[in-house]
C-alpha cells in the first residue's frame, strides 16, 4: 500500500511517500523551488516522491492532506459572531480552504495521463502534527503535545498516544496562540521574514528577562495548562492582516497592534542596529514562552502519568525550550522528529491515515532524517566538468578518491588546519536542519570561526550560534545532560571545563544545540568526526547548513554554486574533493 502525504497551501509545503508503514522519501518544496518556506501546492515534491518510489500516481492508494476544511466549524462561527472580523479576512480564509478542497482537480490536471484511483483523506492540522511525532517515535505509549501558530482554527493540542491510537484531550483555539505571540515579538524586533523566530531564540541569551512583567500583560497562564492572549495587543484576529502563502515566499504583515508599541516602546526597523533593549525583549519573550509551554506539559503529565513526551508543531522547533523539558517538567524522555513544523504535516497526515484511519498496527521508527535526494559520482563528474572553467578561474583543483576512507582522512586534516568544508553526501535531510549530509563543517576549537562563517560564508547576523555535531558516546564528557539528540532539536549546556575547548560552538550562555551522531545511522559523517577526534582530541565538528541565505542545497550544481560564490575552502562532493589553491 502506498500513501502520499501532502502539506499544501501553507508554509513549508512538502510531500512524502510511505509504503505500508515505511517512509521511502520526503522533501520540502523549497529545496526544489529555491525559495525559503515556499507555500503553495507541492507538485514538484509529489513528482519527486513518485519517482523515488518508482511508482505512478495510479499506484497510490491514499493522498492525505494535513488540513480539514470542515474542522472546528462551530468555533469559527462563534468567533465571527464575537469579534466581527473584516469581510476581506473571512473571504481570504474561505479562498484558502477552497484551494485545499480543490486538490483532486489539481492532481488531475498535473497527471492527465495517470489517473488517481485512490481516496483523498483530510486530516485535521493538529491531529497530523501529533501523528507526525508519536507514530514515528520509539515509544509504545507517550504524552503528545502540538504547539504552533494556527492550523484548522487551532493553535495547541495535547493528549496521549498508545500503540496505533491517538487521543486528543484538549485544544486551544483561535485567536489564542503561543506561536502568534512569539511571531509578533519576532516582528516587533525587526525580524520580518516568515520563520525568523529562531533569530529571537539565538538573540535571547545576550539579554535578561527584565521586560517579562510587561509581556505577562500579553500572555496569561491558567491552572489547567491553558493560556490566553490579551487581544488588545494584536490585530490579526479582526482586521485583514495581509498574508501570502500561495506559490511563493510566505509573507505576513505585522500581527500586533499599536498597543504593543505603547507597552514596550518603539519597534526596531529591519535594518536598524540591535541594542541591549532588543536583547532583553528577546530573553523576556523566550522566558515567558517557556513558562507557558511547560505549563501545558506539566498539565499533560498530570493527566496521564507517563514519562515519555512527543513534541510537534512549529514551536517544536524551539530547541532551547526542548532542552529544558526534563528539568522543568516530570518528563524523562523527549522525542521531536526533524520536521516538527508544517512540513512535517505531510508525514503526520500519512501516518494518521495508516494508523488512525486504516487501523494498522505496524510501526515505523524514525531514527535518522536522511530521506531526500542522492546523486551518483558519475553525475557529479559531469557537473564538475561542465563548470571546469569557473573552477579554473577560482584556482580550484579537484580529485577523485577511489577509497572514501582516504577522502575522509584528508578532510579531517584540512578541518583541523582551519579550512571550511562543504560536505555533500548521500541522501538529503528531511527537515530544516543540516545533519551531516548537506553541511558546512569547521573546527569548533577556533575562537574566530563563528565570526568567519557568519561574515564570509553565511552572511548573516553575528549573534547567531553554530551547532556542535558530536559522537554519541562522547556526549556525557562534554555536555551537562547525556541524551539522544539525532535531529539537533535540543539545546544543552556545555560543561564548564569544556567551553574554552570548543568556543566556536559554545553560545554566549554556555549552551550548544547539539546533534548526536551514530555510526549505524550516518557512517560517513561519524567516521569524519572520529578522524578529527583522533587528530584534535575533540569528538565534535562545527556543523551548519549548506546554504547562504537560501534553502539548504539539494543538488550537486547548487553545492558547487554555493562553494564558488562564498569563501569556502573545500568541497567534498561524494568521492570528489575540490580545493581552492589560494
C-alpha positions as CSV (number, residue, x, y, z in Angstrom):
1,X,0.0,0.0,0.0
2,X,1.2,3.5,-1.0
3,X,0.2,6.6,0.9
4,X,1.2,10.1,-0.3
5,X,1.3,12.8,2.3
6,X,1.0,16.5,1.5
7,X,1.3,19.8,3.2
8,X,-0.3,22.2,0.7
9,X,-1.2,25.9,0.6
10,X,0.7,26.5,3.8
11,X,4.2,27.5,4.7
12,X,6.9,24.8,4.1
13,X,4.9,22.9,1.5
14,X,6.1,19.4,1.3
15,X,5.3,15.8,0.4
16,X,6.3,12.3,1.5
17,X,5.5,8.8,0.4
18,X,5.2,5.7,2.6
19,X,4.9,2.1,1.5
20,X,2.9,0.3,4.1
21,X,4.4,1.6,7.4
22,X,7.8,2.5,6.0
23,X,8.8,6.0,4.9
24,X,10.5,5.9,1.5
25,X,11.1,9.6,0.6
26,X,10.3,13.1,2.0
27,X,11.1,16.5,0.7
28,X,10.1,20.2,1.2
29,X,9.1,22.1,-1.9
30,X,11.5,24.9,-1.1
31,X,14.5,22.6,-1.8
32,X,13.4,22.4,-5.4
33,X,11.9,25.8,-5.9
34,X,14.8,27.5,-4.1
35,X,12.5,29.9,-2.2
36,X,12.6,29.7,1.6
37,X,9.4,28.3,3.2
38,X,7.8,28.1,-0.2
39,X,4.0,27.9,0.1
40,X,1.5,26.5,-2.4
41,X,0.8,23.1,-3.9
42,X,3.9,20.9,-3.7
43,X,3.7,19.4,-7.2
44,X,7.4,19.0,-7.7
45,X,7.8,17.3,-4.3
46,X,5.0,14.9,-5.3
47,X,6.7,14.1,-8.5
48,X,9.9,13.5,-6.6
49,X,8.1,11.2,-4.3
50,X,6.6,9.1,-7.1
51,X,9.9,8.9,-8.9
52,X,11.9,7.8,-5.8
53,X,9.2,5.2,-5.0
54,X,9.4,4.1,-8.7
55,X,5.6,4.2,-9.0
56,X,2.9,6.1,-10.9
57,X,0.1,8.2,-9.4
58,X,-2.3,5.4,-10.2
59,X,-0.4,3.2,-7.8
60,X,-1.1,5.4,-4.9
61,X,-3.9,4.2,-2.6
62,X,-4.4,7.4,-0.5
63,X,-3.5,11.0,-0.8
64,X,-3.5,12.6,2.7
65,X,-3.6,16.3,3.4
66,X,-2.8,17.9,6.8
67,X,-5.8,20.1,6.7
68,X,-9.5,19.6,7.1
69,X,-11.7,22.5,5.9
70,X,-14.7,21.1,7.9
71,X,-12.8,21.0,11.3
72,X,-14.0,23.3,14.1
73,X,-16.8,24.9,12.2
74,X,-18.8,25.9,15.3
75,X,-15.7,27.5,16.8
76,X,-15.3,29.5,13.6
77,X,-18.9,30.7,13.5
78,X,-18.7,31.8,17.2
79,X,-15.6,33.7,16.5
80,X,-17.2,35.6,13.7
81,X,-20.2,36.5,15.9
82,X,-18.0,37.6,18.8
83,X,-15.2,39.6,17.0
84,X,-16.9,40.6,13.7
85,X,-13.7,40.3,11.7
86,X,-13.5,42.2,8.4
87,X,-15.3,40.7,5.4
88,X,-12.0,40.6,3.5
89,X,-10.3,38.5,6.2
90,X,-13.2,36.0,6.1
91,X,-13.0,35.9,2.3
92,X,-9.3,35.2,2.3
93,X,-9.7,32.3,4.8
94,X,-12.5,30.9,2.6
95,X,-10.4,31.1,-0.5
96,X,-7.5,29.2,1.1
97,X,-9.8,26.5,2.3
98,X,-11.3,26.1,-1.2
99,X,-7.8,25.5,-2.5
100,X,-7.4,22.5,-0.2
101,X,-10.8,21.2,-1.3
102,X,-9.8,21.5,-4.9
103,X,-6.7,19.4,-4.7
104,X,-8.2,16.4,-6.6
105,X,-8.7,18.7,-9.6
106,X,-5.1,20.0,-9.4
107,X,-3.9,16.4,-9.3
108,X,-6.0,15.5,-12.4
109,X,-4.6,18.5,-14.3
110,X,-1.0,17.7,-13.4
111,X,-1.3,14.0,-14.2
112,X,-3.6,13.9,-17.2
113,X,-2.3,10.5,-18.4
114,X,-2.1,8.9,-15.0
115,X,-5.4,8.7,-13.2
116,X,-5.5,8.7,-9.4
117,X,-7.9,5.9,-8.4
118,X,-7.5,6.1,-4.7
119,X,-9.1,8.1,-1.9
120,X,-8.4,11.7,-0.6
121,X,-8.1,11.9,3.2
122,X,-8.2,15.2,5.0
123,X,-6.6,15.2,8.4
124,X,-7.2,18.0,10.9
125,X,-4.0,20.1,11.2
126,X,-3.0,19.3,14.8
127,X,-4.0,15.6,14.5
128,X,-1.4,15.5,11.7
129,X,1.2,17.2,13.9
130,X,0.6,14.8,16.8
131,X,0.7,11.8,14.4
132,X,3.9,13.1,12.8
133,X,5.8,12.8,16.1
134,X,4.2,9.9,18.1
135,X,3.7,7.4,15.3
136,X,7.4,7.6,14.3
137,X,8.8,7.8,17.8
138,X,10.4,4.9,19.7
139,X,7.6,4.9,22.3
140,X,4.7,2.5,22.5
141,X,3.0,5.0,24.8
142,X,3.6,8.7,25.3
143,X,2.1,12.0,26.0
144,X,1.7,14.2,22.9
145,X,1.7,17.9,22.5
146,X,1.5,20.2,19.4
147,X,2.0,23.9,19.6
148,X,2.2,26.3,16.6
149,X,0.6,29.5,15.1
150,X,-2.6,28.2,13.7
151,X,-4.0,25.3,11.7
152,X,-7.6,24.5,11.2
153,X,-8.5,27.2,13.8
154,X,-6.4,25.5,16.5
155,X,-3.1,26.6,18.0
156,X,-2.4,23.9,20.6
157,X,-3.4,20.3,21.2
158,X,-2.4,17.7,23.8
159,X,-3.3,14.2,24.6
160,X,-1.9,10.6,24.6
161,X,-0.6,8.1,22.1
162,X,-0.8,4.4,22.7
163,X,0.1,1.8,20.0
164,X,-1.9,2.7,16.9
165,X,-4.2,5.2,18.7
166,X,-4.1,8.9,19.5
167,X,-6.4,10.6,22.0
168,X,-6.7,14.4,21.9
169,X,-7.6,15.5,25.4
170,X,-7.9,19.3,24.8
171,X,-7.2,22.1,22.5
172,X,-6.6,25.8,22.5
173,X,-8.4,27.6,19.7
174,X,-8.1,30.7,17.6
175,X,-7.3,33.5,18.4
176,X,-5.1,32.3,21.4
177,X,-1.7,31.1,20.2
178,X,1.8,30.9,21.6
179,X,3.1,30.8,18.1
180,X,1.4,34.1,17.2
181,X,2.8,35.6,20.4
182,X,6.3,34.6,19.5
183,X,5.9,35.6,15.9
184,X,4.6,39.0,16.9
185,X,7.6,39.7,19.2
186,X,9.9,38.5,16.3
187,X,8.3,41.1,14.0
188,X,8.5,43.8,16.7
189,X,12.2,43.1,17.0
190,X,12.6,43.8,13.3
191,X,12.9,40.2,12.0
192,X,10.1,40.4,9.4
193,X,10.6,37.3,7.3
194,X,8.4,34.3,7.9
195,X,10.3,31.7,10.1
196,X,12.6,34.3,11.7
197,X,11.7,33.1,15.2
198,X,14.9,31.2,15.6
199,X,16.7,34.6,15.5
200,X,14.9,35.7,18.6
201,X,15.9,32.3,20.2
202,X,19.6,33.0,19.3
203,X,19.4,36.6,20.5
204,X,17.8,35.8,23.9
205,X,21.0,34.6,25.7
206,X,22.5,38.1,25.2
207,X,19.7,39.7,27.3
208,X,17.9,39.5,30.6
209,X,14.2,38.9,31.4
210,X,13.7,42.4,32.7
211,X,10.6,43.0,30.5
212,X,8.9,39.8,31.4
213,X,6.4,41.5,33.7
214,X,5.2,43.7,30.8
215,X,4.9,40.7,28.5
216,X,2.8,38.9,31.1
217,X,0.1,41.5,30.3
218,X,0.0,39.9,26.8
219,X,0.0,36.2,27.8
220,X,-1.6,34.9,30.9
221,X,-1.3,31.3,32.2
222,X,-4.2,29.3,33.5
223,X,-4.4,26.5,36.1
224,X,-5.5,23.8,33.6
225,X,-2.4,24.2,31.4
226,X,-4.0,26.6,29.1
227,X,-3.1,30.2,28.3
228,X,-4.8,33.3,26.9
229,X,-3.7,36.2,24.7
230,X,-4.7,39.7,25.7
231,X,-6.1,40.6,22.2
232,X,-5.7,44.3,22.8
233,X,-2.1,43.9,21.7
234,X,-3.0,42.1,18.4
235,X,-4.9,42.8,15.2
236,X,-4.7,39.6,13.3
237,X,-8.0,38.3,14.6
238,X,-10.2,41.2,13.5
239,X,-8.5,43.1,10.7
240,X,-7.4,41.8,7.3
241,X,-3.8,41.3,8.1
242,X,-2.2,40.8,4.7
243,X,-0.7,37.4,4.2
244,X,0.6,35.4,1.2
245,X,1.1,31.6,1.1
246,X,0.3,30.6,-2.4
247,X,3.0,29.7,-5.0
248,X,5.9,31.6,-3.4
249,X,7.6,33.1,-0.4
250,X,5.4,33.4,2.7
251,X,4.6,36.9,3.8
252,X,2.7,38.3,6.8
253,X,2.0,41.9,7.8
254,X,2.6,42.8,11.4
255,X,0.3,40.8,13.7
256,X,0.5,43.1,16.6
257,X,-1.4,46.3,17.3
258,X,-0.2,49.8,18.3
259,X,-0.9,48.8,21.9
260,X,2.2,46.6,21.9
261,X,4.4,49.6,20.9
262,X,2.8,51.7,23.6
263,X,3.6,48.9,26.1
264,X,7.2,48.2,25.1
265,X,8.3,51.3,23.1
266,X,9.3,51.9,19.5
267,X,9.8,48.7,17.5
268,X,13.1,48.0,15.7
269,X,13.2,48.6,11.9
270,X,14.5,45.7,9.9
271,X,17.8,47.4,9.1
272,X,18.2,49.0,12.5
273,X,21.0,48.2,15.0
274,X,20.4,45.7,17.7
275,X,20.6,47.3,21.1
276,X,20.6,45.8,24.6
277,X,16.9,46.6,24.8
278,X,16.1,44.3,21.9
279,X,18.2,41.5,23.5
280,X,16.3,41.9,26.8
281,X,13.0,41.8,25.0
282,X,14.1,38.6,23.2
283,X,15.1,37.0,26.5
284,X,11.9,38.1,28.2
285,X,9.8,36.6,25.4
286,X,11.7,33.3,25.4
287,X,11.3,33.0,29.1
288,X,7.5,33.7,29.0
289,X,7.1,31.3,26.1
290,X,8.9,28.6,28.2
291,X,6.6,29.2,31.2
292,X,3.5,28.7,29.0
293,X,5.0,25.7,27.2
294,X,5.9,23.9,30.4
295,X,2.5,24.8,31.9
296,X,1.0,22.7,29.1
297,X,3.5,19.9,29.5
298,X,3.1,19.7,33.3
299,X,-0.7,19.5,32.9
300,X,-0.4,16.8,30.3
301,X,1.9,14.7,32.6
302,X,-0.5,15.2,35.5
303,X,-3.3,13.8,33.3
304,X,-1.5,10.7,32.0
305,X,1.3,9.9,34.5
306,X,3.6,8.8,31.6
307,X,7.3,10.0,31.4
308,X,7.5,10.0,27.6
309,X,6.6,13.1,25.6
310,X,6.4,13.7,21.9
311,X,6.6,17.3,20.7
312,X,5.4,18.7,17.4
313,X,4.2,21.9,15.7
314,X,6.2,24.9,14.7
315,X,7.0,25.7,18.3
316,X,8.6,22.2,18.5
317,X,11.5,23.9,16.7
318,X,12.3,25.9,19.8
319,X,15.3,23.8,20.7
320,X,16.1,25.9,23.8
321,X,12.8,25.1,25.4
322,X,13.0,21.4,24.3
323,X,16.4,21.1,26.0
324,X,14.9,22.1,29.4
325,X,11.9,19.8,29.3
326,X,13.5,17.1,31.6
327,X,14.5,19.8,34.2
328,X,11.3,21.9,34.1
329,X,8.8,19.1,33.9
330,X,8.5,15.5,35.2
331,X,9.1,14.0,31.7
332,X,12.2,11.9,31.4
333,X,12.2,11.0,27.6
334,X,11.6,13.6,24.8
335,X,11.1,12.9,21.1
336,X,10.9,15.6,18.4
337,X,11.0,14.5,14.8
338,X,13.3,16.5,12.4
339,X,10.4,18.3,10.6
340,X,8.4,19.3,13.6
341,X,6.8,22.3,11.8
342,X,4.3,22.4,9.0
343,X,6.4,20.4,6.5
344,X,6.1,17.5,8.9
345,X,2.3,17.7,8.5
346,X,2.7,15.7,5.3
347,X,4.3,12.9,7.3
348,X,1.7,13.2,10.0
349,X,-1.2,13.0,7.6
350,X,0.3,9.8,6.1
351,X,0.8,8.1,9.4
352,X,-2.5,9.3,10.8
353,X,-4.2,7.6,7.9
354,X,-2.1,4.4,8.3
355,X,-2.8,4.0,12.0
356,X,-5.9,6.0,13.0
357,X,-8.0,5.6,9.8
358,X,-6.9,2.3,8.5
359,X,-6.2,0.9,12.0
360,X,-2.9,-0.6,11.0
361,X,-0.6,-1.7,13.9
362,X,2.8,-2.0,12.2
363,X,5.0,0.9,13.3
364,X,7.9,2.8,11.7
365,X,10.6,4.4,13.9
366,X,12.4,7.5,12.5
367,X,16.0,7.1,13.8
368,X,17.5,9.3,11.1
369,X,16.4,12.1,8.8
370,X,18.0,11.0,5.5
371,X,15.0,10.6,3.2
372,X,15.8,13.0,0.4
373,X,17.6,13.0,-2.9
374,X,21.0,11.5,-3.5
375,X,23.4,11.7,-6.5
376,X,25.9,9.4,-8.1
377,X,29.6,10.1,-8.6
378,X,29.1,9.8,-12.4
379,X,26.6,12.7,-12.3
380,X,28.9,14.7,-10.1
381,X,31.7,14.2,-12.5
382,X,29.6,15.7,-15.3
383,X,28.7,18.7,-13.2
384,X,32.4,19.3,-12.3
385,X,33.4,19.0,-16.0
386,X,30.6,21.4,-17.0
387,X,31.8,24.0,-14.5
388,X,35.5,23.5,-15.1
389,X,36.1,27.0,-16.4
390,X,34.6,28.5,-13.3
391,X,36.8,26.2,-11.1
392,X,39.9,27.2,-13.0
393,X,39.1,30.8,-12.6
394,X,38.8,30.4,-8.8
395,X,42.1,28.4,-8.9
396,X,40.4,25.2,-7.8
397,X,41.7,21.7,-8.1
398,X,39.7,18.5,-7.9
399,X,40.5,14.9,-7.1
400,X,38.5,11.6,-7.2
401,X,39.1,9.2,-4.3
402,X,38.6,5.6,-5.1
403,X,38.8,4.9,-1.4
404,X,36.4,7.1,0.6
405,X,38.3,6.5,3.8
406,X,41.2,8.4,2.3
407,X,39.0,11.3,1.4
408,X,37.7,11.4,5.0
409,X,41.2,11.3,6.3
410,X,42.2,14.3,4.2
411,X,39.1,16.3,5.0
412,X,39.6,15.8,8.8
413,X,43.2,17.1,8.4
414,X,42.0,20.1,6.4
415,X,39.4,21.0,9.0
416,X,42.0,20.7,11.8
417,X,44.1,23.2,9.9
418,X,41.3,25.8,9.8
419,X,39.7,25.0,6.4
420,X,35.9,25.4,5.9
421,X,34.4,22.4,4.2
422,X,31.2,22.0,2.2
423,X,30.1,18.4,2.9
424,X,27.7,16.9,0.3
425,X,27.0,13.2,0.8
426,X,24.2,10.6,0.2
427,X,20.6,11.4,0.9
428,X,19.5,15.0,1.8
429,X,18.0,15.6,5.2
430,X,14.2,15.8,5.9
431,X,13.5,19.0,7.9
432,X,15.3,22.3,8.3
433,X,18.5,21.1,10.0
434,X,21.6,20.0,8.1
435,X,22.6,16.8,9.9
436,X,25.8,15.8,8.1
437,X,24.8,15.2,4.5
438,X,24.2,18.8,3.4
439,X,26.5,20.6,5.8
440,X,29.2,23.2,6.1
441,X,31.8,21.9,8.6
442,X,34.6,23.6,10.5
443,X,36.9,23.4,13.5
444,X,35.0,24.1,16.8
445,X,38.3,24.9,18.6
446,X,38.9,28.1,16.5
447,X,37.6,31.1,18.5
448,X,37.4,33.2,15.3
449,X,35.4,30.6,13.3
450,X,32.0,31.8,14.3
451,X,32.7,35.3,13.0
452,X,34.4,34.0,9.9
453,X,31.4,31.8,9.0
454,X,28.8,34.5,9.7
455,X,30.6,37.2,7.7
456,X,32.2,35.3,4.8
457,X,30.1,32.2,4.3
458,X,26.6,32.5,5.7
459,X,26.4,36.3,5.6
460,X,24.1,36.5,8.5
461,X,23.7,38.2,11.9
462,X,26.8,37.9,14.1
463,X,24.8,36.9,17.2
464,X,23.6,33.6,15.7
465,X,25.4,30.5,17.1
466,X,26.6,27.3,15.3
467,X,25.9,23.8,16.2
468,X,28.2,21.0,17.6
469,X,27.8,17.6,16.0
470,X,29.2,15.1,18.5
471,X,29.9,11.4,18.6
472,X,27.0,9.9,20.7
473,X,29.2,8.1,23.1
474,X,31.1,11.3,24.0
475,X,28.1,13.4,25.0
476,X,28.4,12.8,28.7
477,X,32.0,14.1,28.6
478,X,31.1,17.4,27.0
479,X,27.6,18.3,28.0
480,X,25.7,18.6,31.3
481,X,23.0,16.3,30.0
482,X,23.6,13.0,28.3
483,X,20.8,12.4,25.8
484,X,19.9,11.3,22.3
485,X,19.6,14.3,20.0
486,X,19.9,13.0,16.4
487,X,17.9,15.8,14.9
488,X,19.5,18.8,16.6
489,X,16.3,19.6,18.4
490,X,17.6,20.3,21.9
491,X,20.0,22.8,23.4
492,X,22.1,21.7,26.4
493,X,24.7,23.4,28.5
494,X,28.3,22.6,27.6
495,X,30.3,21.5,30.6
496,X,32.1,24.5,32.2
497,X,35.5,22.9,31.8
498,X,35.0,22.2,28.2
499,X,33.7,25.5,26.9
500,X,37.1,27.0,26.2
501,X,38.0,23.9,24.1
502,X,35.1,24.5,21.7
503,X,34.4,28.3,21.6
504,X,33.1,28.2,18.0
505,X,30.1,26.1,19.0
506,X,29.5,27.4,22.6
507,X,26.9,30.1,22.7
508,X,27.3,33.2,24.9
509,X,25.3,31.5,27.7
510,X,27.4,28.3,27.6
511,X,24.9,26.3,25.5
512,X,25.1,24.3,22.3
513,X,22.3,22.9,20.0
514,X,23.9,19.6,19.6
515,X,23.5,16.7,17.2
516,X,24.4,13.2,18.4
517,X,26.0,11.2,15.6
518,X,25.7,7.4,15.4
519,X,27.9,5.1,13.2
520,X,25.0,2.9,12.1
521,X,22.9,5.9,11.1
522,X,25.5,8.0,9.2
523,X,28.7,6.1,8.8
524,X,30.5,8.7,6.6
525,X,29.8,11.6,9.0
526,X,30.6,9.5,12.1
527,X,33.9,8.5,10.6
528,X,34.8,12.1,9.7
529,X,34.2,13.3,13.2
530,X,36.1,10.3,14.6
531,X,39.1,11.1,12.5
532,X,39.0,14.7,13.6
533,X,38.8,13.4,17.2
534,X,42.0,11.4,16.7
535,X,43.8,14.5,15.4
536,X,42.4,17.1,17.9
537,X,41.2,15.1,20.9
538,X,37.8,16.8,20.3
539,X,34.9,14.5,19.2
540,X,33.0,17.4,17.7
541,X,32.7,19.3,14.5
542,X,31.0,22.7,13.9
543,X,28.0,21.9,11.7
544,X,25.9,24.5,9.9
545,X,23.5,24.1,6.9
546,X,25.0,24.1,3.4
547,X,23.5,27.3,2.1
548,X,23.9,31.1,2.0
549,X,20.6,32.9,2.8
550,X,18.7,30.3,0.7
551,X,17.1,26.9,1.3
552,X,19.6,24.1,2.1
553,X,21.2,23.0,-1.2
554,X,19.8,19.9,-2.8
555,X,21.8,19.2,-6.0
556,X,25.5,19.0,-6.8
557,X,25.0,22.0,-9.1
558,X,23.7,24.1,-6.1
559,X,26.5,22.8,-3.9
560,X,29.2,23.9,-6.4
561,X,27.5,27.3,-7.0
562,X,27.4,28.0,-3.2
563,X,31.0,26.9,-2.9
564,X,32.1,29.2,-5.7
565,X,30.2,32.3,-4.6
566,X,31.3,32.1,-0.9
567,X,34.7,31.8,0.8
568,X,34.6,28.0,1.5
569,X,38.0,26.4,1.2
570,X,37.0,22.8,0.3
571,X,34.0,21.0,-1.2
572,X,33.5,17.2,-0.7
573,X,31.0,16.0,-3.3
574,X,30.6,12.3,-2.6
575,X,34.1,10.9,-3.7
576,X,35.3,14.1,-5.3
577,X,37.3,16.7,-3.3
578,X,37.6,20.3,-4.7
579,X,40.1,22.7,-3.1
580,X,40.9,26.3,-3.5
581,X,44.6,26.6,-4.0
582,X,44.8,30.3,-2.8
